[in-house]
């Protein structure tokens, strides 16, 4: 019997998709859910369809026509993605909500909506609260706000709001950034 690693590398060499499961695992998964068995075949047959048929399929799946000028080479992956979402499930509601929030902040021109890494000395954290803009300067050994030094963002958030807040959450700093 071949090892799953060998099977996976062979599939990758010959251009076949690799799901991370061994062939037997994938087969048993499809046996438990008959809807999954037909999805792969349906996706494979997309390349044999005419452009008009692909556009009709797009209208059926998305309930709207494909964007004008969208080529056949981009319609096929769009349809395959939608078919997979229906079969395997799409993004969670929480992730969809988070993406909408980030897109909205980006469109508003927010300079920074995700720290994405470690806070560097000299960085400024800006938060608007009840009509006032509050700026915190990141220092080597803490934070500076309103001319005073603090070791914790939570203390600053509490001073601003009058209530206990998670400072990193109040200023939109992620967990990785807090670790430094």
N, CA and C atoms as an extended XYZ file, in Angstrom:
540
Properties=species:S:1:pos:R:3:atomname:S:1:resname:S:1:resid:I:1 pbc="F F F"
N         0.847       -1.191        0.000 N   UNK     1
C         0.000        0.000        0.000 CA  UNK     1
C         0.880        1.237        0.000 C   UNK     1
N         0.520        2.232       -0.792 N   UNK     2
C         1.295        3.461       -0.881 CA  UNK     2
C         0.932        4.373        0.283 C   UNK     2
N         1.916        5.137        0.717 N   UNK     3
C         1.634        6.062        1.807 CA  UNK     3
C         0.855        7.259        1.277 C   UNK     3
N         0.034        7.936        2.135 N   UNK     4
C        -0.710        9.113        1.699 CA  UNK     4
C         0.215       10.202        1.169 C   UNK     4
N         1.411       10.316        1.736 N   UNK     5
C         2.355       11.333        1.277 CA  UNK     5
C         2.763       11.052       -0.154 C   UNK     5
N         3.041        9.769       -0.467 N   UNK     6
C         3.424        9.398       -1.822 CA  UNK     6
C         2.282        9.690       -2.791 C   UNK     6
N         1.050        9.327       -2.413 N   UNK     7
C        -0.103        9.569       -3.272 CA  UNK     7
C        -0.282       11.061       -3.519 C   UNK     7
N        -0.111       11.861       -2.467 N   UNK     8
C        -0.297       13.311       -2.596 CA  UNK     8
C         0.737       13.911       -3.525 C   UNK     8
N         2.003       13.507       -3.361 N   UNK     9
C         3.042       14.075       -4.219 CA  UNK     9
C         2.849       13.621       -5.655 C   UNK     9
N         2.364       12.397       -5.871 N   UNK    10
C         2.110       11.926       -7.228 CA  UNK    10
C         0.991       12.737       -7.860 C   UNK    10
N        -0.073       13.015       -7.105 N   UNK    11
C        -1.172       13.816       -7.635 CA  UNK    11
C        -0.692       15.211       -7.984 C   UNK    11
N         0.151       15.797       -7.145 N   UNK    12
C         0.644       17.139       -7.414 CA  UNK    12
C         1.520       17.151       -8.667 C   UNK    12
N         2.346       16.124       -8.852 N   UNK    13
C         3.227       16.053      -10.027 CA  UNK    13
C         2.420       15.977      -11.313 C   UNK    13
N         1.293       15.284      -11.269 N   UNK    14
C         0.503       15.096      -12.472 CA  UNK    14
C        -0.634       16.105      -12.578 C   UNK    14
N        -0.583       17.162      -11.760 N   UNK    15
C        -1.544       18.250      -11.884 CA  UNK    15
C        -2.905       17.972      -11.297 C   UNK    15
N        -3.027       16.932      -10.506 N   UNK    16
C        -4.313       16.630       -9.898 CA  UNK    16
C        -4.424       17.388       -8.577 C   UNK    16
N        -5.634       17.733       -8.178 N   UNK    17
C        -5.797       18.470       -6.921 CA  UNK    17
C        -5.443       17.604       -5.718 C   UNK    17
N        -4.964       18.238       -4.700 N   UNK    18
C        -4.617       17.551       -3.459 CA  UNK    18
C        -5.458       18.131       -2.337 C   UNK    18
N        -6.271       17.303       -1.715 N   UNK    19
C        -7.171       17.776       -0.680 CA  UNK    19
C        -6.586       17.644        0.715 C   UNK    19
N        -5.458       16.969        0.848 N   UNK    20
C        -4.904       16.728        2.179 CA  UNK    20
C        -5.393       15.412        2.755 C   UNK    20
N        -6.335       14.764        2.083 N   UNK    21
C        -6.847       13.469        2.514 CA  UNK    21
C        -6.271       12.397        1.616 C   UNK    21
N        -6.171       11.208        2.134 N   UNK    22
C        -5.761       10.118        1.254 CA  UNK    22
C        -6.938        9.793        0.335 C   UNK    22
N        -6.673        9.060       -0.715 N   UNK    23
C        -7.730        8.736       -1.673 CA  UNK    23
C        -8.891        8.019       -0.983 C   UNK    23
N        -8.607        7.129       -0.050 N   UNK    24
C        -9.668        6.403        0.652 CA  UNK    24
C       -10.492        7.328        1.526 C   UNK    24
N        -9.843        8.291        2.193 N   UNK    25
C       -10.574        9.240        3.029 CA  UNK    25
C       -11.531       10.060        2.184 C   UNK    25
N       -11.068       10.534        1.029 N   UNK    26
C       -11.906       11.348        0.156 CA  UNK    26
C       -13.096       10.530       -0.347 C   UNK    26
N       -12.850        9.275       -0.711 N   UNK    27
C       -13.920        8.422       -1.200 CA  UNK    27
C       -14.965        8.188       -0.118 C   UNK    27
N       -14.534        7.902        1.101 N   UNK    28
C       -15.495        7.631        2.169 CA  UNK    28
C       -16.273        8.893        2.517 C   UNK    28
N       -15.629       10.056        2.413 N   UNK    29
C       -16.323       11.316        2.676 CA  UNK    29
C       -17.446       11.500        1.660 C   UNK    29
N       -17.173       11.195        0.395 N   UNK    30
C       -18.181       11.350       -0.646 CA  UNK    30
C       -19.304       10.317       -0.484 C   UNK    30
N       -18.999        9.142        0.033 N   UNK    31
C       -20.030        8.135        0.243 CA  UNK    31
C       -21.013        8.585        1.312 C   UNK    31
N       -20.530        9.310        2.328 N   UNK    32
C       -21.411        9.776        3.397 CA  UNK    32
C       -22.286       10.936        2.938 C   UNK    32
N       -21.831       11.713        1.967 N   UNK    33
C       -22.582       12.852        1.480 CA  UNK    33
C       -22.678       12.758       -0.033 C   UNK    33
N       -23.789       12.250       -0.548 N   UNK    34
C       -23.909       12.036       -1.984 CA  UNK    34
C       -23.814       13.336       -2.790 C   UNK    34
N       -24.134       14.475       -2.191 N   UNK    35
C       -24.026       15.748       -2.909 CA  UNK    35
C       -22.575       16.043       -3.293 C   UNK    35
N       -21.633       15.614       -2.469 N   UNK    36
C       -20.221       15.887       -2.736 CA  UNK    36
C       -19.707       15.059       -3.908 C   UNK    36
N       -20.285       13.889       -4.108 N   UNK    37
C       -19.807       13.003       -5.164 CA  UNK    37
C       -19.989       13.635       -6.539 C   UNK    37
N       -21.077       14.327       -6.752 N   UNK    38
C       -21.348       14.914       -8.059 CA  UNK    38
C       -20.670       16.245       -8.304 C   UNK    38
N       -20.212       16.925       -7.256 N   UNK    39
C       -19.629       18.262       -7.403 CA  UNK    39
C       -18.353       18.221       -8.225 C   UNK    39
N       -17.478       17.277       -7.933 N   UNK    40
C       -16.212       17.194       -8.678 CA  UNK    40
C       -16.468       16.967      -10.162 C   UNK    40
N       -17.390       16.077      -10.483 N   UNK    41
C       -17.709       15.807      -11.883 CA  UNK    41
C       -18.334       17.013      -12.559 C   UNK    41
N       -19.213       17.683      -11.835 N   UNK    42
C       -19.866       18.872      -12.387 CA  UNK    42
C       -18.843       19.974      -12.680 C   UNK    42
N       -17.894       20.145      -11.780 N   UNK    43
C       -16.842       21.146      -11.989 CA  UNK    43
C       -15.967       20.751      -13.178 C   UNK    43
N       -15.625       19.475      -13.270 N   UNK    44
C       -14.785       19.011      -14.374 CA  UNK    44
C       -15.475       19.225      -15.720 C   UNK    44
N       -16.798       19.109      -15.749 N   UNK    45
C       -17.533       19.269      -17.011 CA  UNK    45
C       -17.698       20.730      -17.425 C   UNK    45
N       -17.373       21.674      -16.560 N   UNK    46
C       -17.515       23.088      -16.916 CA  UNK    46
C       -16.680       23.463      -18.136 C   UNK    46
N       -15.486       22.885      -18.247 N   UNK    47
C       -14.602       23.250      -19.363 CA  UNK    47
C       -15.165       22.803      -20.709 C   UNK    47
N       -16.073       21.836      -20.730 N   UNK    48
C       -16.657       21.348      -21.970 CA  UNK    48
C       -17.875       22.166      -22.404 C   UNK    48
N       -18.340       23.062      -21.548 N   UNK    49
C       -19.536       23.842      -21.858 CA  UNK    49
C       -19.191       25.067      -22.699 C   UNK    49
N       -20.157       25.504      -23.497 N   UNK    50
C       -19.961       26.714      -24.308 CA  UNK    50
C       -20.016       27.941      -23.384 C   UNK    50
N       -19.532       29.057      -23.900 N   UNK    51
C       -19.546       30.291      -23.105 CA  UNK    51
C       -20.973       30.690      -22.771 C   UNK    51
N       -21.904       30.512      -23.700 N   UNK    52
C       -23.310       30.837      -23.424 CA  UNK    52
C       -23.868       29.962      -22.308 C   UNK    52
N       -23.543       28.688      -22.339 N   UNK    53
C       -24.001       27.783      -21.276 CA  UNK    53
C       -23.405       28.196      -19.928 C   UNK    53
N       -22.132       28.594      -19.932 N   UNK    54
C       -21.491       29.028      -18.685 CA  UNK    54
C       -22.172       30.288      -18.142 C   UNK    54
N       -22.516       31.214      -19.034 N   UNK    55
C       -23.198       32.439      -18.602 CA  UNK    55
C       -24.588       32.116      -18.023 C   UNK    55
N       -25.293       31.168      -18.631 N   UNK    56
C       -26.599       30.754      -18.094 CA  UNK    56
C       -26.426       30.108      -16.719 C   UNK    56
N       -25.401       29.279      -16.580 N   UNK    57
C       -25.141       28.632      -15.287 CA  UNK    57
C       -24.822       29.693      -14.230 C   UNK    57
N       -24.068       30.722      -14.631 N   UNK    58
C       -23.736       31.820      -13.706 CA  UNK    58
C       -25.025       32.472      -13.216 C   UNK    58
N       -25.945       32.774      -14.147 N   UNK    59
C       -27.210       33.417      -13.771 CA  UNK    59
C       -28.001       32.541      -12.801 C   UNK    59
N       -27.965       31.246      -13.028 N   UNK    60
C       -28.687       30.318      -12.158 CA  UNK    60
C       -28.084       30.304      -10.755 C   UNK    60
N       -26.768       30.208      -10.670 N   UNK    61
C       -26.115       30.090       -9.365 CA  UNK    61
C       -26.057       31.416       -8.597 C   UNK    61
N       -25.775       32.500       -9.292 N   UNK    62
C       -25.585       33.793       -8.625 CA  UNK    62
C       -26.836       34.671       -8.659 C   UNK    62
N       -27.855       34.249       -9.423 N   UNK    63
C       -29.097       35.020       -9.574 CA  UNK    63
C       -28.856       36.395      -10.177 C   UNK    63
N       -27.815       36.510      -10.974 N   UNK    64
C       -27.487       37.712      -11.739 CA  UNK    64
C       -26.516       37.300      -12.832 C   UNK    64
N       -26.422       38.115      -13.856 N   UNK    65
C       -25.500       37.792      -14.935 CA  UNK    65
C       -24.062       38.013      -14.512 C   UNK    65
N       -23.127       37.386      -15.220 N   UNK    66
C       -21.715       37.613      -14.903 CA  UNK    66
C       -21.340       39.065      -15.231 C   UNK    66
N       -20.342       39.619      -14.565 N   UNK    67
C       -19.926       40.991      -14.866 CA  UNK    67
C       -19.568       41.135      -16.342 C   UNK    67
N       -19.885       42.291      -16.928 N   UNK    68
C       -19.568       42.491      -18.352 CA  UNK    68
C       -18.068       42.346      -18.594 C   UNK    68
N       -17.737       41.706      -19.686 N   UNK    69
C       -16.337       41.545      -20.054 CA  UNK    69
C       -15.620       40.427      -19.332 C   UNK    69
N       -16.321       39.705      -18.464 N   UNK    70
C       -15.685       38.599      -17.754 CA  UNK    70
C       -15.447       37.454      -18.734 C   UNK    70
N       -14.212       37.065      -18.885 N   UNK    71
C       -13.865       36.036      -19.865 CA  UNK    71
C       -14.277       34.648      -19.373 C   UNK    71
N       -14.328       33.742      -20.323 N   UNK    72
C       -14.633       32.343      -20.038 CA  UNK    72
C       -13.662       31.779      -19.009 C   UNK    72
N       -12.389       32.196      -19.119 N   UNK    73
C       -11.359       31.703      -18.201 CA  UNK    73
C       -11.588       32.160      -16.763 C   UNK    73
N       -12.382       33.195      -16.559 N   UNK    74
C       -12.703       33.638      -15.198 CA  UNK    74
C       -14.097       33.196      -14.761 C   UNK    74
N       -14.961       32.926      -15.720 N   UNK    75
C       -16.300       32.444      -15.374 CA  UNK    75
C       -16.210       31.040      -14.773 C   UNK    75
N       -15.369       30.193      -15.355 N   UNK    76
C       -15.260       28.794      -14.889 CA  UNK    76
C       -14.834       28.723      -13.415 C   UNK    76
N       -13.762       29.406      -12.995 N   UNK    77
C       -13.418       29.342      -11.563 CA  UNK    77
C       -14.500       29.941      -10.667 C   UNK    77
N       -15.195       30.976      -11.153 N   UNK    78
C       -16.286       31.563      -10.365 CA  UNK    78
C       -17.406       30.564      -10.144 C   UNK    78
N       -17.746       29.820      -11.190 N   UNK    79
C       -18.781       28.793      -11.056 CA  UNK    79
C       -18.311       27.650      -10.158 C   UNK    79
N       -17.058       27.238      -10.337 N   UNK    80
C       -16.521       26.146       -9.514 CA  UNK    80
C       -16.538       26.540       -8.036 C   UNK    80
N       -16.167       27.775       -7.742 N   UNK    81
C       -16.177       28.242       -6.361 CA  UNK    81
C       -17.584       28.197       -5.779 C   UNK    81
N       -18.557       28.667       -6.540 N   UNK    82
C       -19.940       28.681       -6.057 CA  UNK    82
C       -20.458       27.258       -5.832 C   UNK    82
N       -20.123       26.341       -6.742 N   UNK    83
C       -20.541       24.950       -6.573 CA  UNK    83
C       -19.915       24.341       -5.318 C   UNK    83
N       -18.631       24.633       -5.087 N   UNK    84
C       -17.966       24.118       -3.886 CA  UNK    84
C       -18.559       24.726       -2.624 C   UNK    84
N       -18.894       26.003       -2.653 N   UNK    85
C       -19.509       26.634       -1.480 CA  UNK    85
C       -20.821       25.960       -1.140 C   UNK    85
N       -21.609       25.658       -2.164 N   UNK    86
C       -22.891       24.987       -1.913 CA  UNK    86
C       -22.684       23.588       -1.334 C   UNK    86
N       -21.686       22.881       -1.828 N   UNK    87
C       -21.462       21.503       -1.387 CA  UNK    87
C       -20.763       21.431       -0.035 C   UNK    87
N       -19.724       22.240        0.150 N   UNK    88
C       -18.896       22.129        1.345 CA  UNK    88
C       -19.200       23.206        2.386 C   UNK    88
N       -19.957       24.203        1.999 N   UNK    89
C       -20.230       25.311        2.905 CA  UNK    89
C       -19.306       26.471        2.587 C   UNK    89
N       -19.816       27.675        2.754 N   UNK    90
C       -19.036       28.877        2.448 CA  UNK    90
C       -18.415       29.455        3.704 C   UNK    90
N       -18.179       30.745        3.650 N   UNK    91
C       -17.595       31.451        4.793 CA  UNK    91
C       -18.609       31.520        5.927 C   UNK    91
N       -18.112       31.495        7.152 N   UNK    92
C       -19.006       31.618        8.301 CA  UNK    92
C       -19.596       33.026        8.327 C   UNK    92
N       -20.723       33.184        8.994 N   UNK    93
C       -21.351       34.509        9.096 CA  UNK    93
C       -20.423       35.497        9.798 C   UNK    93
N       -19.695       35.030       10.794 N   UNK    94
C       -18.778       35.911       11.515 CA  UNK    94
C       -17.676       36.420       10.596 C   UNK    94
N       -17.134       35.535        9.760 N   UNK    95
C       -16.084       35.953        8.837 CA  UNK    95
C       -16.643       36.890        7.762 C   UNK    95
N       -17.847       36.614        7.275 N   UNK    96
C       -18.481       37.516        6.302 CA  UNK    96
C       -18.670       38.902        6.900 C   UNK    96
N       -19.127       38.944        8.151 N   UNK    97
C       -19.333       40.224        8.840 CA  UNK    97
C       -18.008       40.963        9.005 C   UNK    97
N       -16.968       40.247        9.396 N   UNK    98
C       -15.648       40.864        9.585 CA  UNK    98
C       -15.115       41.424        8.265 C   UNK    98
N       -15.298       40.693        7.180 N   UNK    99
C       -14.858       41.165        5.875 CA  UNK    99
C       -15.633       42.409        5.442 C   UNK    99
N       -16.958       42.445        5.727 N   UNK   100
C       -17.743       43.649        5.406 CA  UNK   100
C       -17.255       44.848        6.194 C   UNK   100
N       -16.938       44.648        7.460 N   UNK   101
C       -16.442       45.737        8.305 CA  UNK   101
C       -15.105       46.246        7.776 C   UNK   101
N       -14.193       45.334        7.476 N   UNK   102
C       -12.882       45.733        6.957 CA  UNK   102
C       -13.012       46.464        5.623 C   UNK   102
N       -13.896       45.967        4.755 N   UNK   103
C       -14.093       46.624        3.458 CA  UNK   103
C       -14.657       48.026        3.660 C   UNK   103
N       -15.588       48.168        4.598 N   UNK   104
C       -16.153       49.490        4.887 CA  UNK   104
C       -15.110       50.456        5.413 C   UNK   104
N       -14.268       49.981        6.319 N   UNK   105
C       -13.204       50.830        6.860 CA  UNK   105
C       -12.215       51.211        5.773 C   UNK   105
N       -11.920       50.277        4.884 N   UNK   106
C       -10.997       50.563        3.785 CA  UNK   106
C       -11.580       51.630        2.856 C   UNK   106
N       -12.878       51.495        2.541 N   UNK   107
C       -13.532       52.454        1.652 CA  UNK   107
C       -13.599       53.843        2.276 C   UNK   107
N       -13.716       53.916        3.605 N   UNK   108
C       -13.745       55.209        4.293 CA  UNK   108
C       -12.366       55.855        4.325 C   UNK   108
N       -11.346       55.093        3.944 N   UNK   109
C        -9.990       55.628        3.936 CA  UNK   109
C        -9.288       55.519        5.275 C   UNK   109
N        -9.710       54.561        6.092 N   UNK   110
C        -9.047       54.359        7.382 CA  UNK   110
C        -7.577       54.054        7.133 C   UNK   110
N        -6.703       54.794        7.787 N   UNK   111
C        -5.272       54.605        7.593 CA  UNK   111
C        -4.799       53.254        8.058 C   UNK   111
N        -5.400       52.751        9.120 N   UNK   112
C        -4.994       51.469        9.652 CA  UNK   112
C        -6.192       50.833       10.322 C   UNK   112
N        -6.571       49.625        9.870 N   UNK   113
C        -7.690       48.940       10.491 CA  UNK   113
C        -7.300       47.569       10.991 C   UNK   113
N        -6.058       47.181       10.785 N   UNK   114
C        -5.579       45.908       11.294 CA  UNK   114
C        -4.085       46.051       11.529 C   UNK   114
N        -3.688       45.950       12.774 N   UNK   115
C        -2.273       46.154       13.081 CA  UNK   115
C        -1.402       45.149       12.341 C   UNK   115
N        -1.858       43.906       12.226 N   UNK   116
C        -1.189       42.911       11.416 CA  UNK   116
C         0.201       42.517       11.875 C   UNK   116
N         0.651       42.934       12.993 N   UNK   117
C         1.979       42.551       13.432 CA  UNK   117
C         2.322       43.188       14.758 C   UNK   117
N         3.581       43.342       15.008 N   UNK   118
C         4.066       43.859       16.278 CA  UNK   118
C         4.055       45.380       16.246 C   UNK   118
N         3.610       45.978       17.347 N   UNK   119
C         3.639       47.436       17.443 CA  UNK   119
C         5.084       47.891       17.559 C   UNK   119
N         5.442       48.871       16.752 N   UNK   120
C         6.804       49.371       16.775 CA  UNK   120
C         6.873       50.660       17.564 C   UNK   120
N         7.991       50.867       18.203 N   UNK   121
C         8.219       52.100       18.941 CA  UNK   121
C         8.053       53.281       18.002 C   UNK   121
N         7.286       54.259       18.465 N   UNK   122
C         7.035       55.447       17.654 CA  UNK   122
C         5.719       55.405       16.906 C   UNK   122
N         5.069       54.248       16.890 N   UNK   123
C         3.772       54.143       16.209 CA  UNK   123
C         2.715       54.892       17.000 C   UNK   123
N         1.715       55.386       16.309 N   UNK   124
C         0.606       56.081       16.959 CA  UNK   124
C        -0.658       55.252       16.817 C   UNK   124
N        -1.381       55.132       17.904 N   UNK   125
C        -2.690       54.494       17.890 CA  UNK   125
C        -3.716       55.616       18.020 C   UNK   125
N        -4.652       55.656       17.107 N   UNK   126
C        -5.638       56.731       17.112 CA  UNK   126
C        -7.014       56.120       17.248 C   UNK   126
N        -7.833       56.689       18.155 N   UNK   127
C        -9.196       56.220       18.359 CA  UNK   127
C       -10.097       57.422       18.571 C   UNK   127
N       -11.198       57.446       17.846 N   UNK   128
C       -12.184       58.495       18.012 CA  UNK   128
C       -13.246       57.974       18.963 C   UNK   128
N       -13.498       58.729       20.015 N   UNK   129
C       -14.468       58.314       21.026 CA  UNK   129
C       -15.334       59.504       21.406 C   UNK   129
N       -16.628       59.373       21.159 N   UNK   130
C       -17.614       60.409       21.502 CA  UNK   130
C       -17.201       61.792       21.003 C   UNK   130
N       -16.802       61.837       19.757 N   UNK   131
C       -16.496       63.110       19.126 CA  UNK   131
C       -15.097       63.640       19.361 C   UNK   131
N       -14.296       62.949       20.146 N   UNK   132
C       -12.926       63.389       20.416 CA  UNK   132
C       -11.939       62.354       19.878 C   UNK   132
N       -10.847       62.836       19.316 N   UNK   133
C        -9.804       61.949       18.809 CA  UNK   133
C        -8.730       61.793       19.870 C   UNK   133
N        -8.404       60.562       20.184 N   UNK   134
C        -7.402       60.241       21.201 CA  UNK   134
C        -6.221       59.558       20.519 C   UNK   134
N        -5.025       60.050       20.779 N   UNK   135
C        -3.817       59.498       20.175 CA  UNK   135
C        -2.888       58.971       21.256 C   UNK   135
N        -2.418       57.751       21.066 N   UNK   136
C        -1.484       57.114       21.991 CA  UNK   136
C        -0.200       56.838       21.215 C   UNK   136
N         0.916       57.211       21.786 N   UNK   137
C         2.221       56.964       21.179 CA  UNK   137
C         2.821       55.713       21.808 C   UNK   137
N         3.277       54.783       20.969 N   UNK   138
C         3.882       53.539       21.451 CA  UNK   138
C         5.346       53.820       21.770 C   UNK   138
N         5.746       53.527       23.012 N   UNK   139
C         7.131       53.706       23.430 CA  UNK   139
C         7.822       52.380       23.633 C   UNK   139
N         9.099       52.428       23.986 N   UNK   140
C         9.857       51.190       24.195 CA  UNK   140
C         9.350       50.413       25.409 C   UNK   140
N         8.951       51.136       26.440 N   UNK   141
C         8.543       50.470       27.683 CA  UNK   141
C         7.105       50.781       28.062 C   UNK   141
N         6.280       51.147       27.117 N   UNK   142
C         4.891       51.433       27.433 CA  UNK   142
C         4.275       52.363       26.406 C   UNK   142
N         3.334       53.155       26.883 N   UNK   143
C         2.567       54.021       26.000 CA  UNK   143
C         2.491       55.421       26.599 C   UNK   143
N         2.363       56.410       25.731 N   UNK   144
C         2.214       57.789       26.190 CA  UNK   144
C         0.886       58.324       25.697 C   UNK   144
N         0.119       58.870       26.634 N   UNK   145
C        -1.173       59.450       26.295 CA  UNK   145
C        -1.379       60.702       27.130 C   UNK   145
N        -1.732       61.781       26.478 N   UNK   146
C        -2.040       63.041       27.150 CA  UNK   146
C        -0.913       63.482       28.086 C   UNK   146
N         0.342       63.297       27.620 N   UNK   147
C         1.504       63.752       28.379 CA  UNK   147
C         1.930       62.839       29.514 C   UNK   147
N         1.267       61.705       29.709 N   UNK   148
C         1.622       60.782       30.787 CA  UNK   148
C         1.984       59.418       30.205 C   UNK   148
N         2.844       58.681       30.937 N   UNK   149
C         3.262       57.344       30.523 CA  UNK   149
C         2.391       56.296       31.208 C   UNK   149
N         2.068       55.244       30.442 N   UNK   150
C         1.270       54.130       30.947 CA  UNK   150
C         1.908       52.829       30.483 C   UNK   150
N         1.791       51.798       31.297 N   UNK   151
C         2.313       50.481       30.919 CA  UNK   151
C         1.254       49.658       30.193 C   UNK   151
N        -0.006       50.093       30.253 N   UNK   152
C        -1.105       49.292       29.733 CA  UNK   152
C        -2.054       50.128       28.880 C   UNK   152
N        -2.444       49.576       27.751 N   UNK   153
C        -3.457       50.237       26.928 CA  UNK   153
C        -4.823       50.206       27.605 C   UNK   153
N        -5.064       49.204       28.422 N   UNK   154
C        -6.358       49.093       29.096 CA  UNK   154
C        -6.581       50.244       30.068 C   UNK   154
N        -5.530       50.681       30.744 N   UNK   155
C        -5.640       51.814       31.660 CA  UNK   155
C        -5.995       53.072       30.872 C   UNK   155
N        -5.403       53.235       29.713 N   UNK   156
C        -5.690       54.399       28.874 CA  UNK   156
C        -7.133       54.332       28.373 C   UNK   156
N        -7.580       53.160       27.936 N   UNK   157
C        -8.947       52.991       27.459 CA  UNK   157
C        -9.942       53.299       28.572 C   UNK   157
N        -9.614       52.872       29.790 N   UNK   158
C       -10.505       53.142       30.918 CA  UNK   158
C       -10.540       54.635       31.225 C   UNK   158
N        -9.409       55.285       31.126 N   UNK   159
C        -9.356       56.732       31.369 CA  UNK   159
C       -10.202       57.483       30.336 C   UNK   159
N       -10.161       57.036       29.098 N   UNK   160
C       -10.917       57.692       28.026 CA  UNK   160
C       -12.414       57.458       28.182 C   UNK   160
N       -12.798       56.211       28.456 N   UNK   161
C       -14.217       55.846       28.445 CA  UNK   161
C       -14.896       55.936       29.801 C   UNK   161
N       -14.107       55.857       30.872 N   UNK   162
C       -14.702       55.832       32.208 CA  UNK   162
C       -15.191       54.454       32.604 C   UNK   162
N       -14.949       53.457       31.769 N   UNK   163
C       -15.369       52.084       32.057 CA  UNK   163
C       -14.220       51.149       31.699 C   UNK   163
N       -14.251       49.937       32.266 N   UNK   164
C       -13.190       48.974       31.965 CA  UNK   164
C       -13.341       48.473       30.539 C   UNK   164
N       -12.264       48.584       29.786 N   UNK   165
C       -12.193       48.107       28.406 CA  UNK   165
C       -10.910       47.310       28.243 C   UNK   165
N       -10.917       46.407       27.302 N   UNK   166
C        -9.666       45.796       26.864 CA  UNK   166
C        -8.986       46.853       26.005 C   UNK   166
N        -7.826       47.304       26.413 N   UNK   167
C        -7.123       48.342       25.665 CA  UNK   167
C        -6.796       47.948       24.240 C   UNK   167
N        -6.215       46.759       24.033 N   UNK   168
C        -5.938       46.345       22.657 CA  UNK   168
C        -7.208       46.291       21.801 C   UNK   168
N        -8.291       45.838       22.383 N   UNK   169
C        -9.540       45.784       21.621 CA  UNK   169
C       -10.060       47.189       21.342 C   UNK   169
N        -9.999       48.076       22.330 N   UNK   170
C       -10.460       49.460       22.171 CA  UNK   170
C        -9.708       50.167       21.048 C   UNK   170
N        -8.402       49.923       20.953 N   UNK   171
C        -7.589       50.581       19.935 CA  UNK   171
C        -7.448       49.743       18.657 C   UNK   171
N        -8.079       48.580       18.596 N   UNK   172
C        -8.042       47.760       17.387 CA  UNK   172
C        -6.721       47.059       17.158 C   UNK   172
N        -6.043       46.704       18.233 N   UNK   173
C        -4.750       46.016       18.130 CA  UNK   173
C        -4.991       44.528       18.315 C   UNK   173
N        -4.418       43.685       17.434 N   UNK   174
C        -4.647       42.257       17.544 CA  UNK   174
C        -3.752       41.620       18.596 C   UNK   174
N        -3.968       40.340       18.850 N   UNK   175
C        -3.258       39.620       19.914 CA  UNK   175
C        -1.755       39.537       19.677 C   UNK   175
N        -1.336       39.326       18.410 N   UNK   176
C         0.100       39.218       18.134 CA  UNK   176
C         0.809       40.510       18.500 C   UNK   176
N         0.165       41.651       18.261 N   UNK   177
C         0.798       42.917       18.533 CA  UNK   177
C         0.974       43.132       20.039 C   UNK   177
N         0.041       42.589       20.848 N   UNK   178
C         0.138       42.762       22.291 CA  UNK   178
C         1.311       42.015       22.895 C   UNK   178
N         1.725       40.942       22.250 N   UNK   179
C         2.763       40.075       22.815 CA  UNK   179
C         4.108       40.791       22.935 C   UNK   179
N         4.334       41.838       22.187 N   UNK   180
C         5.647       42.491       22.229 CA  UNK   180
C         5.735       43.520       23.321 C   UNK   180
